Amino acid sequence: MQNRSPLLSVDWVVVAIYLILLVCGWFSICGATHELGDTNFFDWTTRTGKQLVWIGLALMLAFVLLLLDDRYLDTLSGLFYWLMVAVLFITPFIAKDIKGSRSWISLGICNIQPAEFAKCATALAVAKLINQYGFTLSEMRNFAKAAGLILLPMVLIVLQKETGSALVYLAFFLMFYREGMPGCILFCAVAAVAYFVVGIRFGEVLLPGTQATVGEFSVLLMIWLFTLGMLRIYCPRSRHALHLLAVGAGVLTASLLLSLCIVPVDISWALIGLMVYMVGYLAWQSLSERLNSYLLIAVFALGSTAFLYASDYVLNDVLEPHQRTRIQVLLGMNDDKRDAGYNVNQSKIAIGSGGLEGKGFMNGTQTKLKYVPEQDTDFIFCTVGEEQGFVGSAAVLLLFLSLILRLIFLAERQTSVFGRVYGYSIMSILLFHVFINVGMVMGLTPVIGIPLPFFSYGGSSLWGFTLTLFIFLRIDAGRKRN
């Protein structure tokens, strides 16, 4: 039996990084929120004063979590999950409308965002599910169960009009890949992103000498090539890939010659015809050879084609106007520096003005004059860039990298599947937040409104990450128990 106190067994490397990030985050909030001539950072009425209270309560929460018995986490994880699902369900009905979102529940002196705590409950529930004897994600039935646990809170958060918080749940699929999810599923996700970006970005650019758009033609060509590649990988002994390659090359060559030399036509129709032929051909081979691989590849080709045309509908008819504009600005389709692109443009100016070593604590001009909206929450990293420069920004990113690598190390040394899955879940969530938030501030990813862990102002985010992180540290501290 392990009789050591969990405080002695806790991984102090992670605790040290956590404390350093808290301190750096608080000073960044000081720089982002102070008024000229006002340095009263400890006043409760100021954001810096309130953040100190949130930090103090977060440290108390961390201490309590380390003293709890981690053996009950597996048992109670289902209760936590369904309790959070119930809270997420009722939140839109009782929450106030804050900037078009109904995701904050008022508790009198403060507001709480349940979505921040639901990530922890979801990670525990998924870990308990995968920890079951004989459970493998390579079986589609099991994968559907695990995906369902993630998609349920994701849908409920979307109904609160918190798209950014909902997208965070996609990070769980990184953990799924580690736990045996077929690589083809991850490939499909990456391919879908490529289809969306290329199809939307070049959806109105005509291919020279034809009436086809570059976006539609390029995506259909990618689908055709990806399908042929999957045939070569999953059915290496068959010659069907060579047959389809020869047919496709002949049809494309003929359609291009027709469009360039005789009359301009929409050669995308030739690719659509190829898709129809390919799907039918593979379905027939699946029936004749009784091999499901052909049918699954045909479904991939058909689903990819449907996704191409559905993405245009989603962009123009489903997304809100401000969300659509943000995507267009990110893809370079709309250079609106006064509306949707204003935040990102000002953030880039702030980061660029910091130079190599920065302007120093509370000396950022963009910060002082409040040019960057939400500069103490979603865009807090631009304050780091302006005041601490490239050196300070790199140091912060190295701290996050150290934390992520350490969490991977801790997850791999767990003696239970439950601990490993939970560890990889929180690592994936943290990685997603850092990557998207920093990319958003630098104009590399869409502005979806998610906080930078331990830096952005607010109690819900800080407590949510503290809860998630220190539950894992408690699990790790008890891993040697027999």
Solvent accessible surface area in square Angstrom, and as a share of the most:
residue,aa,sasa,rsa
1,M,151,0.67
2,Q,47,0.21
3,N,138,0.71
4,R,147,0.54
5,S,46,0.30
6,P,27,0.17
7,L,51,0.25
8,L,116,0.58
9,S,19,0.12
10,V,7,0.04
11,D,9,0.05
12,W,141,0.49
13,V,72,0.41
14,V,0,0.00
15,V,12,0.07
16,A,47,0.37
17,I,15,0.08
18,Y,0,0.00
19,L,76,0.38
20,I,80,0.40
21,L,0,0.00
22,L,6,0.03
23,V,83,0.48
24,C,44,0.26
25,G,1,0.01
26,W,25,0.09
27,F,95,0.39
28,S,12,0.08
29,I,0,0.00
30,C,0,0.00
31,G,0,0.00
32,A,1,0.01
33,T,30,0.18
34,H,17,0.08
35,E,100,0.45
36,L,120,0.60
37,G,86,0.83
38,D,58,0.30
39,T,86,0.50
40,N,83,0.43
41,F,26,0.11
42,F,148,0.62
43,D,50,0.26
44,W,113,0.40
45,T,104,0.60
46,T,38,0.22
47,R,107,0.39
48,T,4,0.02
49,G,4,0.04
50,K,59,0.25
51,Q,3,0.02
52,L,62,0.31
53,V,60,0.35
54,W,21,0.07
55,I,19,0.10
56,G,32,0.31
57,L,74,0.37
58,A,0,0.00
59,L,71,0.35
60,M,124,0.55
61,L,53,0.27
62,A,5,0.04
63,F,107,0.45
64,V,79,0.45
65,L,15,0.08
66,L,10,0.05
67,L,92,0.46
68,L,91,0.45
69,D,45,0.23
70,D,17,0.09
71,R,135,0.49
72,Y,135,0.51
73,L,23,0.11
74,D,44,0.23
75,T,95,0.55
76,L,69,0.35
77,S,0,0.00
78,G,22,0.21
79,L,114,0.57
80,F,72,0.30
81,Y,3,0.01
82,W,146,0.51
83,L,105,0.52
84,M,31,0.14
85,V,17,0.10
86,A,51,0.40
87,V,39,0.22
88,L,1,0.00
89,F,116,0.48
90,I,79,0.40
91,T,0,0.00
92,P,28,0.18
93,F,153,0.64
94,I,101,0.51
95,A,5,0.04
96,K,128,0.54
97,D,84,0.44
98,I,63,0.32
99,K,170,0.72
100,G,41,0.39
101,S,10,0.07
102,R,101,0.37
103,S,0,0.00
104,W,72,0.25
105,I,30,0.15
106,S,49,0.32
107,L,111,0.55
108,G,71,0.68
109,I,151,0.77
110,C,28,0.17
111,N,71,0.37
112,I,27,0.13
113,Q,12,0.05
114,P,5,0.03
115,A,2,0.01
116,E,7,0.03
117,F,37,0.15
118,A,1,0.01
119,K,13,0.05
120,C,4,0.02
121,A,5,0.04
122,T,1,0.01
123,A,0,0.00
124,L,2,0.01
125,A,9,0.07
126,V,0,0.00
127,A,0,0.00
128,K,72,0.31
129,L,23,0.11
130,I,11,0.05
131,N,54,0.28
132,Q,100,0.44
133,Y,228,0.87
134,G,60,0.58
135,F,26,0.11
136,T,63,0.36
137,L,2,0.01
138,S,69,0.44
139,E,95,0.43
140,M,122,0.54
141,R,188,0.69
142,N,16,0.08
143,F,22,0.09
144,A,62,0.48
145,K,106,0.45
146,A,0,0.00
147,A,11,0.08
148,G,36,0.34
149,L,33,0.16
150,I,0,0.00
151,L,81,0.41
152,L,65,0.32
153,P,2,0.01
154,M,26,0.12
155,V,81,0.46
156,L,17,0.08
157,I,0,0.00
158,V,71,0.41
159,L,116,0.58
160,Q,1,0.00
161,K,139,0.59
162,E,28,0.13
163,T,47,0.27
164,G,3,0.03
165,S,12,0.08
166,A,1,0.01
167,L,53,0.27
168,V,1,0.00
169,Y,0,0.00
170,L,79,0.39
171,A,3,0.02
172,F,0,0.00
173,F,42,0.17
174,L,79,0.39
175,M,0,0.00
176,F,0,0.00
177,Y,114,0.43
178,R,90,0.33
179,E,25,0.11
180,G,39,0.38
181,M,5,0.02
182,P,38,0.24
183,G,40,0.38
184,C,43,0.26
185,I,39,0.20
186,L,50,0.25
187,F,76,0.32
188,C,50,0.30
189,A,54,0.42
190,V,94,0.54
191,A,4,0.03
192,A,28,0.22
193,V,95,0.54
194,A,33,0.26
195,Y,5,0.02
196,F,42,0.18
197,V,57,0.33
198,V,36,0.21
199,G,9,0.09
200,I,12,0.06
201,R,80,0.29
202,F,76,0.32
203,G,29,0.27
204,E,156,0.70
205,V,68,0.39
206,L,110,0.55
207,L,38,0.19
208,P,109,0.68
209,G,40,0.39
210,T,11,0.07
211,Q,114,0.50
212,A,0,0.00
213,T,31,0.18
214,V,35,0.20
215,G,0,0.00
216,E,38,0.17
217,F,25,0.11
218,S,31,0.20
219,V,0,0.00
220,L,0,0.00
221,L,51,0.25
222,M,43,0.19
223,I,0,0.00
224,W,10,0.04
225,L,88,0.44
226,F,58,0.24
227,T,0,0.00
228,L,14,0.07
229,G,30,0.28
230,M,20,0.09
231,L,0,0.00
232,R,121,0.44
233,I,125,0.64
234,Y,109,0.41
235,C,9,0.05
236,P,83,0.52
237,R,237,0.87
238,S,21,0.14
239,R,197,0.72
240,H,27,0.12
241,A,5,0.04
242,L,103,0.51
243,H,74,0.33
244,L,4,0.02
245,L,81,0.41
246,A,66,0.51
247,V,45,0.26
248,G,0,0.00
249,A,49,0.38
250,G,42,0.40
251,V,57,0.33
252,L,20,0.10
253,T,75,0.43
254,A,62,0.48
255,S,15,0.09
256,L,61,0.30
257,L,102,0.51
258,L,70,0.35
259,S,3,0.02
260,L,107,0.53
261,C,101,0.60
262,I,134,0.68
263,V,74,0.43
264,P,70,0.44
265,V,42,0.24
266,D,41,0.21
267,I,2,0.01
268,S,0,0.00
269,W,173,0.61
270,A,21,0.16
271,L,0,0.00
272,I,38,0.19
273,G,39,0.37
274,L,8,0.04
275,M,8,0.03
276,V,106,0.61
277,Y,93,0.35
278,M,2,0.01
279,V,29,0.17
280,G,41,0.40
281,Y,43,0.16
282,L,0,0.00
283,A,32,0.25
284,W,166,0.58
285,Q,22,0.10
286,S,11,0.07
287,L,136,0.67
288,S,66,0.43
289,E,82,0.37
290,R,219,0.80
291,L,73,0.36
292,N,110,0.56
293,S,36,0.23
294,Y,3,0.01
295,L,83,0.42
296,L,121,0.60
297,I,4,0.02
298,A,2,0.02
299,V,86,0.49
300,F,19,0.08
301,A,0,0.00
302,L,107,0.53
303,G,39,0.38
304,S,8,0.05
305,T,20,0.11
306,A,61,0.48
307,F,73,0.30
308,L,12,0.06
309,Y,97,0.37
310,A,48,0.37
311,S,7,0.05
312,D,75,0.39
313,Y,129,0.49
314,V,56,0.32
315,L,6,0.03
316,N,71,0.37
317,D,96,0.50
318,V,86,0.50
319,L,41,0.21
320,E,82,0.37
321,P,87,0.54
322,H,98,0.44
323,Q,40,0.18
324,R,55,0.20
325,T,28,0.16
326,R,82,0.30
327,I,29,0.15
328,Q,41,0.18
329,V,36,0.21
330,L,55,0.27
331,L,27,0.13
332,G,55,0.53
333,M,69,0.31
334,N,50,0.26
335,D,118,0.61
336,D,37,0.19
337,K,110,0.47
338,R,220,0.80
339,D,102,0.53
340,A,24,0.18
341,G,5,0.05
342,Y,66,0.25
343,N,32,0.16
344,V,17,0.10
345,N,37,0.19
346,Q,25,0.11
347,S,0,0.00
348,K,101,0.43
349,I,80,0.41
350,A,1,0.00
351,I,41,0.21
352,G,57,0.55
353,S,45,0.29
354,G,6,0.06
355,G,43,0.41
356,L,114,0.57
357,E,135,0.60
358,G,24,0.23
359,K,67,0.28
360,G,26,0.25
361,F,75,0.31
362,M,38,0.17
363,N,79,0.40
364,G,0,0.00
365,T,71,0.41
366,Q,21,0.10
367,T,4,0.02
368,K,59,0.25
369,L,101,0.50
370,K,85,0.36
371,Y,91,0.35
372,V,4,0.02
373,P,51,0.32
374,E,69,0.31
375,Q,11,0.05
376,D,14,0.07
377,T,26,0.15
378,D,31,0.16
379,F,3,0.01
380,I,0,0.00
381,F,4,0.02
382,C,2,0.01
383,T,1,0.00
384,V,6,0.03
385,G,0,0.00
386,E,0,0.00
387,E,4,0.02
388,Q,74,0.33
389,G,2,0.02
390,F,136,0.56
391,V,83,0.48
392,G,15,0.15
393,S,13,0.08
394,A,31,0.24
395,A,48,0.38
396,V,10,0.06
397,L,66,0.33
398,L,109,0.54
399,L,37,0.19
400,F,2,0.01
401,L,88,0.44
402,S,50,0.32
403,L,0,0.00
404,I,12,0.06
405,L,100,0.50
406,R,62,0.23
407,L,1,0.01
408,I,56,0.29
409,F,102,0.42
410,L,0,0.00
411,A,0,0.00
412,E,85,0.38
413,R,71,0.26
414,Q,18,0.08
415,T,106,0.62
416,S,49,0.32
417,V,51,0.29
418,F,14,0.06
419,G,0,0.00
420,R,52,0.19
421,V,0,0.00
422,Y,0,0.00
423,G,0,0.00
424,Y,18,0.07
425,S,0,0.00
426,I,7,0.04
427,M,16,0.07
428,S,0,0.00
429,I,5,0.03
430,L,7,0.04
431,L,66,0.33
432,F,39,0.16
433,H,1,0.01
434,V,13,0.08
435,F,133,0.56
436,I,21,0.11
437,N,0,0.00
438,V,13,0.08
439,G,6,0.06
440,M,0,0.00
441,V,0,0.00
442,M,82,0.36
443,G,20,0.19
444,L,125,0.62
445,T,14,0.08
446,P,45,0.28
447,V,18,0.11
448,I,33,0.17
449,G,26,0.25
450,I,1,0.00
451,P,19,0.12
452,L,0,0.00
453,P,0,0.00
454,F,9,0.04
455,F,0,0.00
456,S,4,0.03
457,Y,39,0.15
458,G,13,0.13
459,G,11,0.10
460,S,3,0.02
461,S,11,0.07
462,L,3,0.01
463,W,40,0.14
464,G,2,0.02
465,F,14,0.06
466,T,0,0.00
467,L,37,0.18
468,T,10,0.06
469,L,8,0.04
470,F,5,0.02
471,I,10,0.05
472,F,0,0.00
473,L,0,0.00
474,R,21,0.08
475,I,11,0.06
476,D,0,0.00
477,A,2,0.02
478,G,5,0.05
479,R,44,0.16
480,K,127,0.54
481,R,59,0.21
482,N,149,0.76
